[in-house]
Amino acid sequence: MKKNSCGLGSVDCASAFYLKVSMRGVTKVAPIRKWSLDDVWKYLRAKRGEFGIDTLFEVMYKDASSRWGCWHCTLVKVQKSIDNLDERYFPLEAFRILYRTISDLERFRLRKDWGYSQLGALTPQGRAMLMYATKVVEERGIKLYGLDFKLEGTHNLREIMFELDEDVADREVMTIARELKSRASRIVPVGVLRSQRMTEEDEEIIFRTAENNVALNVLRIHSNRDHFRDLVHSVRDEMS
């Protein structure tokens, strides 16, 4: 923000609330630039009912020291707000750790010839493991992924991913993801995903790699069971 605002250094000015960067003719603004952290929390508490975020406060944001970003972000080492979560939410953290572990393993990544890293998109096997992991976690009571929510097509995601005829499922995917048609090579047919298997070797490598993830140790400290190992075992069973 300092780089793209009014350009007067420490001198205050009205334009400090507007960024020079624009996208598609829309000027970006920064209305809370001068707010302190206390100002932000005071406003959110005052508006929590109006914004419909009561559940967020009750479950995650119990105090201003809590922070919860995109739960599945593989860049986050440890979700600090795990201290505030009931154990029924721990399978979600186990999924995030699995997501990060799969992303870190070359055996589950395609190769590419550009960029600073030679690791590209997930392989069909890597995608399939995450696809089945969504099913496992939702069946444990946390309906986070919306597998039963209908998007633009006539079927929900659970039907598309696991139940429909493969050709029908592929047509539904293309209806939902029209913007990906120009990058068809990135789309894996549903039948290919369903046919993937997790071997005993895959499972052991995932366990061994995850042991280096500090988030796994934090999860184990807070939990009465090994949610990560349970999740991986269940995914392998689903893919058998």
VOLUMDREN-794297 format. One record per residue (C-alpha): residue number from 1; residue in one letter; x, y, z. Coordinates in nm, 4 decimals. Example, Ala and Ser with C-alpha at 12.3 -4.5 7.8 and 13.67 -1.06 7.14 Angstrom:
2
    nr   rest          u          v          w
     1      A     1.2300    -0.4500     0.7800
     2      S     1.3670    -0.1060     0.7140
***
This chain:
240
    nr   rest          u          v          w
     1      M     0.0000     0.0000     0.0000
     2      K     0.2878     0.2339     0.0733
     3      K     0.4223     0.1670    -0.2745
     4      N     0.0979     0.2382    -0.4605
     5      S    -0.0651     0.5206    -0.2607
     6      C    -0.0267     0.8964    -0.2723
     7      G     0.3506     0.8952    -0.2904
     8      L     0.4096     1.1550    -0.0187
     9      G     0.5886     0.9245     0.2195
    10      S     0.4841     0.9834     0.5786
    11      V     0.2794     1.2897     0.4859
    12      D    -0.0917     1.2235     0.5267
    13      C    -0.3259     1.3026     0.2388
    14      A    -0.6767     1.2138     0.1256
    15      S    -0.5414     1.0095    -0.1619
    16      A    -0.3862     0.7726     0.0904
    17      F    -0.7233     0.5983     0.0884
    18      Y    -0.7057     0.5273    -0.2834
    19      L    -0.4623     0.3083    -0.4681
    20      K    -0.3229     0.4019    -0.8060
    21      V    -0.3663     0.0445    -0.9224
    22      S    -0.6891    -0.0162    -1.1127
    23      M    -0.8312    -0.3331    -1.2622
    24      R    -1.0852    -0.3384    -1.5443
    25      G    -1.1711     0.0244    -1.4843
    26      V    -1.2392    -0.0218    -1.1132
    27      T    -1.0357     0.1896    -0.8708
    28      K    -0.9309     0.0042    -0.5576
    29      V    -0.9908     0.1850    -0.2302
    30      A    -0.8547     0.1332     0.1198
    31      P    -1.1235     0.2726     0.3544
    32      I    -0.9804     0.1235     0.6746
    33      R    -0.6178     0.2061     0.6069
    34      K    -0.5866     0.4189     0.9194
    35      W    -0.7671     0.1763     1.1488
    36      S    -0.5839     0.0016     1.4290
    37      L    -0.6332    -0.3686     1.5054
    38      D    -0.8589    -0.2684     1.7958
    39      D    -1.0680    -0.0548     1.5590
    40      V    -1.1216    -0.3545     1.3307
    41      W    -1.2318    -0.5853     1.6126
    42      K    -1.4551    -0.3184     1.7662
    43      Y    -1.6326    -0.2716     1.4331
    44      L    -1.6727    -0.6453     1.3689
    45      R    -1.8181    -0.7019     1.7142
    46      A    -2.0644    -0.4172     1.6634
    47      K    -2.1721    -0.5520     1.3229
    48      R    -2.1501    -0.9273     1.3826
    49      G    -2.5267    -0.9723     1.3801
    50      E    -2.5740    -0.7544     1.0731
    51      F    -2.3019    -0.9390     0.8811
    52      G    -2.4220    -1.2820     0.9941
    53      I    -2.0849    -1.3764     1.1439
    54      D    -2.1977    -1.4839     1.4901
    55      T    -2.0844    -1.8419     1.4259
    56      L    -1.7367    -1.7247     1.3258
    57      F    -1.7004    -1.5461     1.6584
    58      E    -1.8372    -1.8361     1.8591
    59      V    -1.6289    -2.1055     1.6905
    60      M    -1.3067    -1.9349     1.5805
    61      Y    -1.2676    -1.5723     1.6822
    62      K    -1.3124    -1.6016     2.0567
    63      D    -1.0570    -1.3301     2.1165
    64      A    -0.8687    -1.0704     1.9138
    65      S    -0.5485    -1.2729     1.9240
    66      S    -0.7056    -1.5405     1.7066
    67      R    -0.6393    -1.5490     1.3378
    68      W    -0.7881    -1.7819     1.0814
    69      G    -0.7007    -1.7436     0.7161
    70      C    -0.7937    -1.9657     0.4247
    71      W    -0.8126    -2.2979     0.6099
    72      H    -0.6701    -2.5050     0.3259
    73      C    -0.3819    -2.2691     0.2413
    74      T    -0.0675    -2.4796     0.2048
    75      L     0.1469    -2.1743     0.2815
    76      V     0.0227    -2.1606     0.6415
    77      K     0.2427    -2.3730     0.8654
    78      V     0.0107    -2.3890     1.1659
    79      Q    -0.3491    -2.2755     1.2041
    80      K    -0.3165    -2.0772     1.5255
    81      S    -0.6892    -2.0824     1.5922
    82      I    -0.6857    -2.4571     1.6420
    83      D    -0.6704    -2.3699     2.0128
    84      N    -1.0275    -2.2400     1.9830
    85      L    -1.1773    -2.5252     1.7823
    86      D    -1.3879    -2.8158     1.8976
    87      E    -1.2369    -3.1531     1.8038
    88      R    -1.5102    -3.2205     1.5478
    89      Y    -1.3346    -2.9622     1.3283
    90      F    -0.9976    -3.1388     1.3479
    91      P    -1.0581    -3.3559     1.0370
    92      L    -1.0504    -3.0290     0.8412
    93      E    -0.7013    -2.9578     0.9700
    94      A    -0.6028    -3.3159     0.8891
    95      F    -0.7251    -3.2549     0.5337
    96      R    -0.5189    -2.9352     0.5101
    97      I    -0.2086    -3.1230     0.6208
    98      L    -0.2816    -3.3945     0.3649
    99      Y    -0.3243    -3.1283     0.0957
   100      R     0.0109    -2.9753     0.1842
   101      T     0.1835    -3.3136     0.2038
   102      I     0.0585    -3.4230    -0.1375
   103      S     0.1612    -3.0869    -0.2833
   104      D     0.5131    -3.1295    -0.1426
   105      L     0.5691    -3.4705    -0.3009
   106      E     0.7038    -3.4839    -0.6561
   107      R     0.5377    -3.8209    -0.7169
   108      F     0.2003    -3.6425    -0.7053
   109      R     0.2999    -3.3420    -0.9190
   110      L     0.3291    -3.2990    -1.2965
   111      R     0.6497    -3.1544    -1.4362
   112      K     0.6678    -2.8225    -1.6197
   113      D     0.9418    -2.6426    -1.8099
   114      W     0.8869    -2.2877    -1.6892
   115      G     0.8882    -2.0907    -1.3615
   116      Y     1.1221    -2.1115    -1.0635
   117      S     0.9886    -2.4558    -0.9748
   118      Q     0.9634    -2.7491    -1.2112
   119      L     0.6616    -2.8819    -1.0225
   120      G     0.3310    -2.8180    -1.1941
   121      A    -0.0286    -2.9181    -1.1256
   122      L    -0.1221    -3.2233    -0.9221
   123      T    -0.1281    -3.5550    -1.1030
   124      P    -0.4629    -3.7334    -1.1467
   125      Q    -0.3680    -3.9524    -0.8506
   126      G    -0.2940    -3.6511    -0.6311
   127      R    -0.6228    -3.4884    -0.7291
   128      A    -0.8153    -3.8087    -0.6720
   129      M    -0.6819    -3.8434    -0.3171
   130      L    -0.8033    -3.4947    -0.2344
   131      M    -1.1348    -3.5587    -0.4106
   132      Y    -1.2029    -3.8631    -0.1944
   133      A    -1.0773    -3.6798     0.1146
   134      T    -1.3593    -3.4247     0.0720
   135      K    -1.6094    -3.7102     0.0791
   136      V    -1.4559    -3.8644     0.3897
   137      V    -1.4484    -3.5380     0.5839
   138      E    -1.8056    -3.4406     0.4934
   139      E    -1.9295    -3.7824     0.6048
   140      R    -1.7818    -3.7057     0.9460
   141      G    -2.0251    -3.4212     0.9975
   142      I    -1.8603    -3.1007     0.8756
   143      K    -2.0322    -2.9937     0.5537
   144      L    -1.7638    -2.7499     0.4510
   145      Y    -1.7156    -2.8371     0.0865
   146      G    -2.0775    -2.8187    -0.0221
   147      L    -2.0835    -3.1566    -0.1966
   148      D    -2.4641    -3.1492    -0.1801
   149      F    -2.4893    -2.7926    -0.3131
   150      K    -2.6027    -2.7516    -0.6729
   151      L    -2.4049    -2.5076    -0.8828
   152      E    -2.4904    -2.4110    -1.2410
   153      G    -2.5722    -2.7599    -1.3592
   154      T    -2.8526    -2.9916    -1.2616
   155      H    -2.6525    -3.2086    -1.0234
   156      N    -2.4594    -3.1464    -0.7050
   157      L    -2.0866    -3.2001    -0.6612
   158      R    -2.1273    -3.5323    -0.4803
   159      E    -2.3203    -3.6736    -0.7759
   160      I    -2.0693    -3.5340    -1.0265
   161      M    -1.7624    -3.6604    -0.8452
   162      F    -1.8825    -4.0004    -0.7303
   163      E    -2.2189    -4.1101    -0.8723
   164      L    -2.3090    -3.9911    -1.2229
   165      D    -2.2267    -4.1659    -1.5471
   166      E    -1.8777    -4.0485    -1.6416
   167      D    -1.9828    -3.8720    -1.9653
   168      V    -2.2657    -3.6885    -1.7876
   169      A    -2.0310    -3.5913    -1.5057
   170      D    -1.7742    -3.4517    -1.7523
   171      R    -2.0406    -3.2400    -1.9220
   172      E    -2.1442    -3.1031    -1.5850
   173      V    -1.7838    -3.0139    -1.5041
   174      M    -1.7517    -2.8182    -1.8280
   175      T    -2.0793    -2.6381    -1.7555
   176      I    -1.9542    -2.5308    -1.4144
   177      A    -1.6002    -2.4452    -1.5274
   178      R    -1.6600    -2.2670    -1.8567
   179      E    -1.3622    -2.0410    -1.7984
   180      L    -1.1329    -2.3459    -1.8095
   181      K    -1.2312    -2.4528    -2.1600
   182      S    -0.9320    -2.2689    -2.3048
   183      R    -0.7113    -2.4752    -2.0724
   184      A    -0.8675    -2.8132    -2.1334
   185      S    -0.5381    -2.9877    -2.0633
   186      R    -0.5762    -2.8936    -1.6967
   187      I    -0.9085    -3.0755    -1.6674
   188      V    -0.8940    -3.4443    -1.5746
   189      P    -1.1951    -3.6553    -1.6793
   190      V    -1.4023    -3.7773    -1.3865
   191      G    -1.3565    -4.1385    -1.4936
   192      V    -0.9785    -4.1004    -1.4720
   193      L    -1.0069    -3.9603    -1.1194
   194      R    -1.2371    -4.2385    -1.0082
   195      S    -1.0005    -4.5049    -1.1418
   196      Q    -0.7009    -4.3851    -0.9361
   197      R    -0.5737    -4.5968    -0.6491
   198      M    -0.3622    -4.5261    -0.3420
   199      T    -0.1010    -4.7931    -0.2814
   200      E     0.0504    -4.8991     0.0482
   201      E     0.3738    -4.7326    -0.0673
   202      D     0.1883    -4.4041    -0.1363
   203      E     0.0363    -4.4199     0.2095
   204      E     0.3679    -4.4792     0.3833
   205      I     0.5400    -4.1971     0.1918
   206      I     0.2577    -3.9592     0.2863
   207      F     0.2887    -4.0552     0.6533
   208      R     0.6673    -4.0210     0.6481
   209      T     0.6585    -3.6817     0.4759
   210      A     0.3844    -3.5460     0.7023
   211      E     0.5966    -3.6206     1.0101
   212      N     0.8100    -3.3195     0.9112
   213      N     0.5068    -3.0920     0.9187
   214      V     0.4879    -2.9061     1.2492
   215      A     0.1118    -2.8653     1.2014
   216      L     0.0692    -3.2413     1.2388
   217      N     0.2410    -3.2384     1.5770
   218      V     0.0261    -2.9440     1.6879
   219      L    -0.2869    -3.1302     1.5805
   220      R    -0.1820    -3.4384     1.7743
   221      I    -0.1144    -3.2331     2.0868
   222      H    -0.4680    -3.0937     2.0793
   223      S    -0.6420    -3.4173     1.9858
   224      N    -0.7320    -3.7441     2.1535
   225      R    -0.6902    -3.9370     1.8267
   226      D    -0.4726    -3.9314     1.5159
   227      H    -0.7099    -3.7592     1.2741
   228      F    -0.4484    -3.7433     1.0000
   229      R    -0.3744    -4.1149     0.9980
   230      D    -0.7464    -4.1927     1.0168
   231      L    -0.8121    -3.9668     0.7169
   232      V    -0.5378    -4.1188     0.5011
   233      H    -0.6511    -4.4730     0.5834
   234      S    -1.0094    -4.3817     0.4955
   235      V    -0.9058    -4.2218     0.1659
   236      R    -0.7142    -4.5343     0.0706
   237      D    -1.0204    -4.7478     0.1524
   238      E    -1.2398    -4.5210    -0.0635
   239      M    -0.9966    -4.5548    -0.3551
   240      S    -0.9615    -4.9334    -0.3312
***
